[in-house]
Amino acid sequence: MPDKKIELPQYLTKIIRDKWLEYCKSNLVWLEELQQLKKNGLSNLIAETSDGGVRPQSSILLGILIGIYPESSSIINVCFQLSPDPTKIIIALGLNFDPLKELEKLAEQEKELEKNHPMLSLMKDPEYREVQEGLEEIRSQIKQLENSSL
């Protein structure tokens, strides 16, 4: 049976991409070691990406994806029925990119947003969050008082 083109809804690939990048952000050391493998010529665990970087080899990436986002297993199974080529599945899932490069781009975009919208950086401040939580507590107490006096 010839391979069929795999097309997935954009919202689905975005969810999967976000889960993958979350995992990558939490596992930077492992990804940096993966980069070293390329430099040392040990390329059986890595794949080159369309952006000129590297990512884990397709089967490894699919295994990780199922581990971090079990709901993706049914999607991946359907993709395997359309094409048994793991690389084509990675491409269809929108994961054929270097995660370290992508995380760097996202960090730059976030810095730019914060520069243009100072409130965003303020909202990340732990003291700001503490004040917001205190205000929410006060609002809740006021509501309780209003409800009990009715």
N, C-alpha and C positions, 0 to 999 in steps of 0.2 A: 504494500500500500504506500503510495507516494505521500511525502510530507504535505500537510495542509498549512496554509498561512495562519498564524495564530494572532488574533486581534482581541485585545481585552479592553474593557471600559476604562476610561481615564481615571475615574474615581477609585477604581480598584488598584490600578498601578500606583496611584499616589499613596494609598494606604500602605501598600507593600513597600514602596520606596521609603516612606517615612519610618516604618518599623525597622527596615534595614539600616537606615542612617542612625536611628536611635541606638541600635546594637553597635554600630561602628563607633559612635561617639563614646560608648561605654567600654569599648575594647580597642582603644587606640594603640596600645603596646603591641597587641597581636598583629594589627594591620601594618604597623611600622616594621615589624619583623618580616612580614610578607614582602614588603618593599625591598628589604635586604636580600631576600631569596632571589629576587630578580637580578640585583646587582652582583650576586655571587654565582649566577648562572644556573640556579636550581629552579627551573621553570615548570616542573610538572605539577606544582600546586597552585600556579597562578595563570591568569589569562590576561593578555593585553586588551585594553579597552579602546573604544572609539575616540576617547579624549586623550589618547596617548599615554595613559597611566596603566595601572594594574589593579586587578581585583582577584579574589579567590577563584579558583577553577570552578566551572559551572556546577558540577555535581556537589562540590563542597558548599558552594553558596546556596544551592537549593536545600541541602540538608540543614544548614544553619537557619534558613528562612522558615522551614517547617518547625524547627525547634523553638524559634522566638515568636512565631505567629502560626500556631497549629491550624487555624482556620484556612491558611493558604494551601494546605495539603490537598483539599478537594479541587482547588483551582489548578494546582500543579498536575494532579492526576489527569484532569481533562486535557491539559496542555500536552502531556505525554501521549495521550491517545491521538492527538492531532499531529504531533511530531515527537519522535523519540530522542531528538537531538537536544541535550540540556542547554547548549549555547543558544539555540533558537528560543528556548523557553525563557532564558535570562533576558534576551533581547526583547521578547514580547512583554515581559514583566517590567521593562524599563530599568533594568539593573546593570546594563553594560556600561558602567562608568567607574572611574577610580573614586572610591569612597573618601579617601583622604583629601583629594582635590575638591570634591563636592562639599565636604565639611568646611574646608577653608573658604570656599565661595559663600556658603551660608553664613559663616562667621563675619565675613566682610559685609554682606548684605545687612546683617543685624546691626553691626557698628554704624553703618550708613543710616539706617532707620533711627537708631538712637541719637545720632548726631542731628538729624533733621527733626526729631520728635523727642525732646528731652524728657518728657513725661514717661516714656517707655523705660528709660534707665532708672528713673526714680521709682517706678513700680516694682523693679527688681530688688530694690534696697530692702533689707530685712527690717529696718526700723519703720519704713513706710508700711510694710505688710503688717507689722505689729500694731501700728496705729489703726490701720483699716480693720483689723480683727477686733480691736477695742471698740471702734465705732459700731461695728456690727453687733457686738454684745450689748452696747447701750441701746441700739435700735430695738433689739429683741426684748430687752427689759421694758422699754417704753410700750411696745405692743402688748406685752403681758399685762402691764398696769392698765392700759386702756381697755383691754378685754375683760379684766376682772372688775373694773368699775362700771361696766355696762349692765 
